[in-house]
Amino acid sequence: MSDRTPDADLDHIFRNTHRRLLVSMYALTGNMTEAQDVVAEAFVRAVSKRENILAADSPEVWLRTVARNIAVSRWKRAKHLALLLRRAAEPDPVVNGVSPDRVAVMAAIRRLPRPQAETVALHYIADLSVVDIAVTLGVSQGTVKSRLSRGRAALGSLLADDLTKAGA
């Protein structure tokens, strides 16, 4: 590629392609976090196969192809996992002495993003304090409060949607 060292060449490639790769993978995945993960993984593979990328006519095309393949592979894996989870799903358990409302709330908590679900469950189901949750999850108290606030808002929407569907 040049008279520079392979590490300098890889650094140059990273600086000149990262933003475009990130934008293209965001367009492909529709999720910025997923796009960042896919691009990062493509660069990790580039470092481990530096001779391939440095010999490529267009390192950016090489990286984009690798990133796209990673994204497609992840999408397929997620699709198969969702199918397996649907097949393995059991109906909500019937527990004597537990009200239908509590069962509905617990089911709604499971539909929240994992960080919010953990925080809400620890606070409202396990009855832990904000301080105890922060220690348990290894996050700040502010993060716990933020997750609780977002979780409550999301639960409100989920439960309202469930009521609307049940009444329809």
C-alpha positions, -999 to +999 in steps of 0.1 A: +000+000+000+028+024+009+062+028+025+045+030+059+043+001+084+013-022+082+000-007+114+002+028+100-015+016+068-043+000+089-046+032+109-049+052+077-076+028+064-095+031+097-094+069+097-105+071+060-133+045+060-148+042+095-175+069+092-187+057+057-187+021+069-207+030+100-233+049+080-237+021+055-240-005+082-266+017+100-285+018+067-283-020+065-292-028+101-313+001+111-297+001+145-267+023+154-254-001+182-256-030+158-238-010+131-211+000+155-206-037+166-205-049+130-180-023+119-158-029+150-159-067+143-149-060+106-119-040+118-109-067+143-109-092+114-089-068+093-062-066+120-061-104+122-060-107+084-040-076+076-023-092+046-057-096+029-069-061+035-035-045+027-034-065-006-070-056-015-077-033-045-101-014-022-097-019+015-130-002+020-148-026-002-131-055+016-142-041+050-178-033+037-181-069+025-169-083+058-191-060+078-221-069+056-215-106+060-212-102+098-245-082+098-263-108+077-249-137+099-261-119+131-295-113+115-299-149+106-288-160+141-313-137+157-340-149+134-333-185+143-331-177+180-365-160+179-380-190+162-365-213+188-377-191+216-412-191+202-412-229+199-400-232+235-423-206+250-446-218+276-478-201+285-476-178+315-477-199+347-508-200+368-498-194+404-524-197+431-527-165+451-512-142+425-536-118+409-540-116+372-528-080+374-495-090+389-491-117+363-497-091+335-472-067+351-445-095+353-452-105+317-448-068+306-416-065+325-402-094+305-409-074+273-388-044+284-352-040+273-330-062+295-314-033+316-348-018+323-364-052+330-336-061+355-339-028+373-377-027+374-379-063+386-352-058+413-370-027+425-407-037+423-406-075+425-375-081+447-381-048+466-345-036+465-336+000+471-319+021+444-286+018+463-289-020+464-298-022+427-268+000+418-245-022+437-260-054+423-259-042+387-226-023+390-241+010+378-246+044+393-276+053+413-285+079+386-285+051+360-308+030+382-332+060+386-331+066+349-338+030+341-367+030+366-382+061+351-379+047+315-391+013+326-422+027+343-431+048+312-426+017+290-446-005+313-474+020+312-475+019+274-472-019+273-500-024+299-522+002+282-517-015+248-526-049+264-558-034+279-567-019+246-562-052+228-582-071+255-611-046+252-611-047+214 
